[in-house]
Amino acid sequence: MKMRSADGGWSPYLAGALLGLLAILSVYATTEWLGKSNYLGASTTFVRAAGLVEQQLVPEHVAANVYFTKEKVRIDWQFMLVGGIFLGALIGSLSDKSFRLEAVPPIWRERFGPSVGRRAAAALLGGVIAMFGARLADGCPSGHGLSGMMQLSVSAFVALALFFGIGVLVAGLVYGRR
C-alpha cells in the first residue's frame, strides 16, 4: 500500500484504514473507560460548544433548555476528537506541504469571482444548513457514515446515501457541469 497518492497527499486507502482503526479503538476505549459504547461523530460537539458559550451568557436558559438537558453541555472525548481532527488536518497538510491560507479557493474564484464577503456568506449559509440537517438527522455524515455503517445500521446506509446524493446535486447546481 502506497503511503502517498499521486497528488502528494495521503493515500486514501491508508487514511481509510487508519480511520477504521480509530473508530474501533474509540468504541473499545469508551466502553472500557466510560462503561458504554460511544461512536465517532462531530455535530453534537458543535451544539455543546454553542451551549458552553451560551452558558456563560445566560446560564438559566441552558439549564431550562430541553435539548441541552438531553445533550449535556460539557467538554468530553468527542469535543477532544473535533480538536484532534483540526490538529491532525493541520499536521497532515504541513507534512505533505499542501497547507496554504486561502480566503477564496481557486475553484470558487473561477465560478463566482474573488469576493471574500460573498465566499464567507456562502460558507456561513452552507454551515448553517449542514448543521440543521445534521441535527435533524440526529447525526452528521461521520456519525452515520462511520459509526452507523460499522454497526450495519440500515438508517446509516440511507442517511449516507442521501448525504452524498444531495451533495452531488448541490455541487452540480453550484458549480455546474464542465
Buried (B, 14 or more C-beta within 10 A) or exposed (E): EEEEBEEEBBBEEBEEEEEEEBBEEBBEEBEEEEEEEBBBBBBBBBBBBBBBEBBEEEEEEBEEBEEBEEBEBEEBBBBEBBEEBEEEEEEBBEEBEEEEEEEBEEEBBEEBEEBEEEBEEBEEEEEEEBBEBBBEBEBBBBBBBBBBBBEEBEEBBEBBEBBEEEEEEEEEEEEEEE
